[in-house]
Amino acid sequence: MFSYGPIPPLMFGGMICFMLFGFPVAFSLAAVGFSFGIIGILTSHFDPVFLQAIPLRIYGIISNDLLLAIPFFTFMGAILERCGLAEDLLEGTGQLFGAMPGGLAVAVILVGAVLGAITGTVAASVIAMGVISLPVMMRYGYDMKLTTGVIAASGTITQLIPPSLVLVVLADQLGRSVGDMYLGAIGPSILQVVIFLLYILALALLYPNMMPPIPVESRMPMGWKLIRRVLWGMVPSIVLIFLVLGTIFMGLATPTEAGAMGAVGALALAAMHGRLSWTLVRQGMESTSTLTSMVVFILIGSTCFSLVFQGMDGARWIEHMLSGLPGGKVGFLIFVNIFVFFLAFFLDFFEIAFIVLPLLAPVASKLGIDLIWFGVLLCVNMQTSFMHPPFGFALFYLRGIAPPEVKSKDIYLGAIPWVVMQIILVIIVIAWPESVTYWLDGPPKGDPNSIQIDLGPTSEPPPLKF
């Protein structure tokens, strides 16, 4: 293990220790990087010339146009969280499925998926779905563990469904197109929603008392009034989804440009619902500034850490350790996913993407693994970081907006079946790569060697006359 010197393993272990003690991630990364850089210089393991690249790296982060998509999508999600769109979606969809056992849970999953395709942020989805649906499901007698689990899970779908911020970050770290990353995530997104819905339907058949239908007196009669209610929530959402994702998939806009259009569209939807105000805009800007600042500082800290780590041949140590695992590609993928799964108990997806992914991507590329598939697979895995008891952020968001009668024990226990279903999706994506690659543009069909170019009849050129 120490063929490349003892410092890279110690540096990696030091980073894990800092994370476990709960120090701020961005400053911990920079501190570990510079501390071990000094140790490396003193022990002749590190060339101080590498440090000259830090200003250029920081400038590269600040001037990265792709990362501009993060504040745009964050602002869009913050506005839509408060503009009343989720209420209209959930009310109409809940009435549509309310006559069947588990109908509200089905509505929560479907609306969570639609909201995820609009907002792109887990916090916005979990908070919005919790505030709206938790009191309704409690009032109609839903099992508390099922209620909290389905709400938290409906929000975490957002991480996988385009235009997820996670996919933007993964594309940037892997050096791949955001549009390709979005296309690759379509299949797993659909599979995740289907798995969740099948679980709800199975529970509704086996234990209907856990999720009773809406009482007759509370239902709207089927007719045009209910259809209008559903369309009022769905049509503006579909238009905004096309505005954001359709323009990216059609090559009409970059993710940054699509994010800017999405932010304008969110303001327009807020105005349609009569919720647009300076207070709403200010709150959205505050949330955006906080998240964007956190991302930039983590990026700066991670680039300081990775520069020193790479300068001491840490990448070669990681490559030697992981490429020699038994099982080849499958063994590597199993090890990486187990490793990321346990890291997600302590780190959020930004930290995993900025710290761990740059170390894993070169090994995956050398093993011949498609990096879009690899990125989407890790995105599926990192969904669990929001649902892990006791540190899952989705559980914290839900605990923050839940009334006192909802016990933390119910929130934590309710999350476990949904984490299991997310792990099942990880296994499916590993075993069935076409679930990701099917949606991507394949290589040109046909054998290039069989192409013949006919130049037509040839003739001698006329003689030149001087």
C-alpha positions in Angstrom: 0.0 0.0 0.0 2.9 2.4 0.7 4.6 2.0 -2.7 3.7 5.6 -3.4 4.7 6.8 0.0 2.6 6.8 3.2 1.3 10.3 2.9 -1.6 9.8 0.4 -3.3 7.1 2.6 -2.7 9.3 5.7 -4.1 12.3 3.9 -7.3 10.5 2.9 -7.7 9.1 6.4 -7.2 12.6 7.8 -9.9 14.0 5.6 -12.3 11.3 6.8 -11.5 12.1 10.5 -12.2 15.8 9.9 -15.6 14.9 8.4 -16.5 12.6 11.3 -15.8 15.3 13.8 -18.2 17.6 12.0 -15.8 20.5 11.0 -17.0 22.7 8.1 -16.2 20.7 5.0 -14.8 23.5 2.8 -12.3 24.7 5.4 -11.5 21.1 6.5 -10.5 20.2 2.9 -8.3 23.2 2.5 -6.7 22.7 5.9 -6.0 19.0 5.3 -4.6 19.8 1.9 -2.2 22.6 3.0 -1.2 20.8 6.1 -0.2 17.6 4.3 1.4 19.8 1.6 3.8 21.3 4.1 4.5 17.8 5.4 5.1 16.6 1.9 7.5 19.5 1.2 9.5 18.8 4.4 9.7 15.0 3.6 10.4 15.6 -0.1 7.2 13.9 -1.2 5.6 17.0 -2.7 7.0 19.6 -5.1 6.0 23.1 -4.0 5.7 24.2 -7.6 2.3 22.5 -7.6 1.0 25.2 -5.3 1.4 27.8 -8.1 -1.6 26.3 -9.8 -4.0 27.1 -7.0 -4.9 30.6 -8.1 -5.6 29.4 -11.6 -7.8 26.6 -10.3 -9.8 28.9 -8.1 -10.2 31.3 -11.1 -11.4 28.4 -13.2 -14.1 27.6 -10.6 -15.3 31.1 -10.4 -15.4 31.5 -14.2 -17.0 28.2 -15.0 -20.1 29.0 -17.0 -21.6 25.5 -16.4 -21.8 26.1 -12.6 -24.0 29.1 -13.2 -26.8 26.6 -13.7 -26.7 25.9 -10.0 -27.9 29.3 -8.8 -30.5 29.5 -11.6 -32.0 26.1 -10.8 -31.8 26.8 -7.0 -33.7 30.1 -7.5 -36.3 28.4 -9.6 -36.8 25.7 -7.0 -37.0 28.3 -4.1 -39.7 30.3 -6.0 -41.8 27.3 -7.0 -41.6 25.9 -3.4 -43.6 28.9 -2.2 -45.8 29.9 -5.2 -48.7 27.5 -4.7 -47.9 25.2 -7.7 -47.4 22.1 -5.5 -50.7 22.7 -3.7 -52.6 22.7 -7.0 -50.8 19.7 -8.2 -51.4 17.6 -5.1 -55.0 18.7 -4.6 -56.0 17.7 -8.1 -54.0 14.5 -8.3 -55.1 13.5 -4.7 -58.7 13.9 -5.7 -58.1 11.9 -8.9 -56.7 8.9 -7.0 -58.4 9.5 -3.7 -61.1 6.9 -4.0 -58.6 4.0 -3.9 -56.6 2.9 -0.8 -53.2 4.5 -0.9 -54.5 7.1 -3.4 -52.9 10.0 -1.5 -49.6 8.2 -1.3 -49.7 7.6 -5.1 -50.4 11.3 -5.6 -47.5 12.3 -3.4 -45.1 10.2 -5.4 -46.4 11.4 -8.8 -46.5 15.0 -7.7 -43.0 14.7 -6.2 -41.7 13.4 -9.5 -43.3 16.3 -11.4 -42.1 18.8 -8.8 -38.6 17.3 -9.0 -38.6 17.8 -12.8 -39.4 21.5 -12.2 -37.5 22.5 -9.1 -34.3 20.3 -9.3 -33.7 20.7 -5.5 -34.5 18.1 -2.8 -35.0 20.7 0.0 -37.7 22.5 -2.0 -39.5 19.3 -2.8 -39.4 17.7 0.6 -40.5 20.9 2.4 -43.3 21.7 -0.1 -44.6 18.1 0.0 -44.3 17.9 3.8 -46.2 21.2 4.4 -49.0 20.3 2.0 -49.5 16.6 2.3 -48.5 15.7 5.8 -51.5 17.3 7.6 -53.9 15.8 4.9 -52.5 12.2 5.3 -52.6 12.5 9.1 -56.2 13.7 9.0 -57.4 10.8 6.8 -55.7 8.2 9.1 -52.6 7.1 7.2 -50.0 5.1 9.0 -47.4 7.6 10.4 -44.3 5.6 9.3 -45.7 5.2 5.8 -46.7 8.9 5.7 -43.3 10.2 6.6 -41.5 7.7 4.4 -43.4 8.4 1.3 -43.1 12.2 1.7 -39.3 12.0 2.2 -38.9 9.6 -0.7 -41.0 11.8 -3.0 -38.5 14.6 -2.4 -35.4 12.5 -2.9 -36.6 11.5 -6.4 -35.7 15.1 -7.3 -32.0 14.2 -7.0 -32.3 11.8 -9.9 -34.9 13.5 -12.1 -33.5 16.1 -14.5 -32.8 19.1 -14.1 -31.3 17.8 -10.8 -28.4 19.9 -9.4 -26.6 16.7 -8.6 -26.5 15.7 -12.3 -25.0 19.2 -13.1 -22.3 18.8 -10.6 -21.5 15.2 -11.7 -21.3 16.2 -15.3 -18.9 19.0 -14.4 -16.7 16.7 -12.3 -16.7 13.9 -14.9 -16.1 16.3 -17.8 -19.2 15.1 -19.6 -22.2 16.9 -21.2 -25.0 17.9 -18.8 -27.5 17.0 -21.6 -26.1 13.5 -21.9 -26.2 13.1 -18.1 -29.9 14.2 -18.1 -30.7 11.8 -20.9 -28.9 9.0 -19.1 -31.0 9.7 -15.9 -34.3 9.3 -17.6 -34.5 5.5 -17.4 -33.5 5.2 -13.7 -35.9 8.0 -12.9 -38.8 6.2 -14.4 -37.7 2.9 -12.8 -37.5 4.6 -9.4 -41.0 6.0 -9.6 -42.4 2.7 -10.8 -40.7 0.8 -7.9 -42.1 3.3 -5.4 -45.6 3.0 -6.9 -45.5 -0.8 -6.9 -44.6 -0.8 -3.3 -47.5 1.5 -2.4 -49.9 -0.6 -4.5 -48.7 -3.8 -2.8 -49.2 -2.3 0.6 -52.7 -1.1 -0.4 -53.6 -4.6 -1.3 -52.1 -6.3 1.7 -52.8 -3.6 4.4 -55.5 -1.2 3.2 -56.1 0.1 6.7 -52.6 1.6 6.6 -53.7 4.0 3.8 -57.5 4.4 3.7 -59.2 6.1 0.8 -60.5 9.7 1.1 -64.0 9.7 2.6 -66.8 10.1 0.1 -67.9 13.4 1.6 -64.4 14.9 1.0 -64.1 13.8 -2.6 -64.9 15.9 -5.7 -67.2 14.2 -8.2 -65.5 13.1 -11.4 -66.2 15.6 -14.1 -64.9 18.6 -15.9 -64.4 20.6 -12.7 -61.9 18.0 -11.4 -60.3 17.7 -14.8 -59.8 21.5 -14.9 -58.3 21.4 -11.4 -55.8 18.8 -12.5 -55.0 20.6 -15.8 -54.5 23.9 -13.9 -51.7 22.3 -12.0 -50.3 20.1 -14.8 -50.2 22.2 -17.9 -48.1 25.1 -16.6 -45.7 22.5 -15.1 -45.4 20.6 -18.4 -44.7 23.9 -20.2 -42.0 24.8 -17.7 -40.5 21.3 -17.9 -40.3 21.6 -21.7 -38.8 25.1 -21.4 -36.0 23.8 -19.1 -35.4 20.2 -20.3 -36.7 20.3 -23.9 -34.4 23.1 -24.9 -31.4 21.3 -23.5 -32.3 17.9 -25.2 -33.0 19.7 -28.5 -29.7 21.5 -28.4 -31.4 24.9 -28.4 -29.9 26.0 -25.0 -27.1 25.2 -22.6 -28.0 24.1 -19.1 -27.1 27.6 -17.9 -29.4 29.3 -20.4 -32.2 26.8 -19.7 -31.8 27.5 -16.0 -32.1 31.2 -16.6 -35.3 30.6 -18.6 -36.6 28.3 -15.8 -36.0 31.0 -13.3 -38.1 33.5 -15.4 -40.7 30.8 -15.8 -40.9 30.2 -12.1 -41.5 33.9 -11.6 -44.3 33.8 -14.2 -45.9 30.8 -12.5 -45.8 32.6 -9.2 -47.5 35.6 -10.8 -50.2 33.2 -12.3 -50.9 31.9 -8.7 -51.0 35.4 -7.3 -48.0 34.8 -5.0 -45.4 36.9 -6.7 -44.0 39.5 -4.3 -40.8 41.2 -3.3 -40.8 39.1 -0.1 -41.0 35.9 -2.2 -38.2 37.1 -4.5 -36.0 38.1 -1.6 -36.5 34.7 0.2 -35.6 32.9 -3.1 -32.5 35.0 -3.5 -31.4 34.4 0.1 -31.7 30.6 -0.3 -29.9 30.8 -3.7 -27.0 32.8 -2.2 -26.6 30.5 0.7 -26.5 27.3 -1.4 -24.3 28.8 -4.1 -21.8 30.1 -1.6 -21.6 26.7 0.1 -20.9 25.0 -3.3 -18.2 27.5 -4.3 -16.4 27.2 -1.0 -16.5 23.4 -1.1 -15.2 23.5 -4.6 -12.3 25.8 -3.6 -11.5 23.6 -0.6 -11.7 20.4 -2.7 -9.4 21.8 -5.4 -6.8 22.6 -2.7 -7.1 19.1 -1.3 -7.0 17.3 -4.7 -4.0 19.4 -6.0 -1.9 18.3 -3.0 -3.2 14.7 -3.2 -2.5 14.4 -6.9 0.9 16.0 -6.4 1.9 13.2 -4.0 0.8 10.5 -6.4 -2.4 9.9 -4.5 -4.3 9.2 -7.8 -1.8 6.4 -8.6 -2.4 5.0 -5.1 -6.2 5.0 -5.6 -5.9 3.6 -9.1 -3.5 0.8 -8.0 -5.8 -0.1 -5.0 -9.1 -0.1 -7.0 -8.0 -1.5 -10.3 -6.7 -4.6 -8.6 -10.0 -5.5 -7.0 -11.3 -9.0 -7.9 -14.2 -9.1 -10.4 -13.0 -6.5 -12.8 -15.6 -3.9 -13.6 -18.3 -5.5 -11.6 -16.0 -5.8 -8.5 -15.0 -2.2 -8.9 -18.6 -1.0 -9.2 -19.7 -3.1 -6.2 -16.9 -1.8 -4.0 -17.4 1.8 -5.0 -21.2 1.7 -4.4 -20.7 0.2 -1.0 -18.1 2.8 -0.2 -20.3 5.7 -1.4 -23.3 4.2 0.5 -21.5 4.3 3.8 -19.9 7.7 3.1 -23.4 9.0 2.6 -24.1 8.4 6.3 -21.8 11.3 7.0 -21.4 13.4 3.8 -24.0 15.0 1.6 -24.0 14.7 -2.2 -22.0 17.9 -2.9 -19.1 16.7 -0.6 -19.1 13.2 -2.2 -19.2 14.6 -5.7 -16.4 17.1 -5.1 -14.1 15.0 -2.9 -14.5 11.3 -3.9 -15.6 11.4 -7.5 -12.4 13.0 -8.9 -10.5 10.1 -7.3 -12.8 7.4 -8.7 -13.4 8.7 -12.3 -9.9 8.0 -13.7 -10.0 4.4 -12.5 -13.5 3.9 -14.0 -12.3 5.4 -17.3 -9.3 3.1 -17.3 -11.5 0.1 -16.7 -13.5 1.1 -19.8 -16.7 2.1 -17.8 -18.9 4.6 -19.6 -18.7 7.7 -17.4 -22.3 8.8 -18.1 -23.4 5.4 -16.8 -21.0 5.7 -13.9 -22.2 9.1 -13.0 -25.9 8.2 -13.1 -25.2 5.1 -11.1 -23.5 7.2 -8.3 -26.4 9.6 -8.5 -28.8 6.8 -7.8 -26.7 5.7 -4.9 -26.3 9.2 -3.5 -30.1 9.4 -3.2 -29.7 7.4 -0.1 -27.6 10.2 1.5 -30.9 12.1 1.9 -32.7 9.1 3.5 -30.1 7.6 5.8 -31.2 7.5 9.4 -30.1 9.4 11.4 -28.3 11.9 9.2 -30.4 12.1 6.1 -31.1 15.7 5.1 -34.6 14.8 3.8 -35.4 13.5 7.3 -34.1 16.7 8.9 -36.2 18.8 6.5 -39.3 16.7 7.4 -38.5 16.9 11.1 -38.3 20.7 10.8 -41.8 21.1 9.3 -43.6 18.2 11.1 -45.9 18.9 14.0 -44.9 17.8 17.5 -47.1 14.7 17.4 -44.9 13.2 14.6 -42.2 11.4 16.4 -38.6 11.3 15.2 -38.7 7.5 15.6 -41.6 7.3 13.0 -39.6 9.5 10.5 -36.4 7.3 10.9 -38.2 3.9 10.7 -40.4 5.1 7.9 -37.4 5.9 5.8 -35.9 2.4 5.9 -38.1 0.6 3.2 -37.5 3.5 0.8 -33.7 3.3 1.3 -34.0 -0.5 0.5 -35.9 0.4 -2.7 -33.2 2.9 -3.7 -30.5 0.2 -3.2 -32.6 -2.2 -5.4 -32.4 0.4 -8.1 -28.6 0.6 -7.7 -28.5 -3.2 -8.3 -30.7 -2.9 -11.4 -28.6 -0.1 -12.9 -25.4 -2.2 -12.4 -26.9 -5.3 -13.9 -28.7 -3.5 -16.7 -26.5 -0.6 -18.1 -29.0 -0.1 -21.0 -31.3 1.5 -18.5 -29.0 4.5 -18.7 -27.3 4.1 -22.1 -30.5 3.4 -24.1 -31.5 7.1 -23.9 -28.1 8.3 -25.2 -27.2 8.7 -28.8 -25.5 5.5 -29.9 -22.5 5.3 -32.2 -23.1 5.6 -35.9 -24.5 2.4 -37.4 -22.7 0.6 -40.1 -19.0 -0.3 -40.8 -17.0 2.8 -41.8 -14.6 0.5 -43.7 -17.5 -0.5 -46.1 -18.1 3.0 -47.2 -17.0 3.6 -50.8 -16.8 7.0 -52.4 -17.4 7.1 -56.2 -15.7 10.0 -57.8 -17.2 9.3 -61.2 -15.2 8.8 -64.5 -11.7 10.2 -64.5 -10.0 11.9 -67.4 -6.5 13.3 -68.1 -6.2 17.0 -67.3 -5.7 19.3 -70.3 -2.1 20.3 -70.9 -1.0 23.6 -69.6 -0.1 26.2 -72.2 2.5 28.9 -71.5 
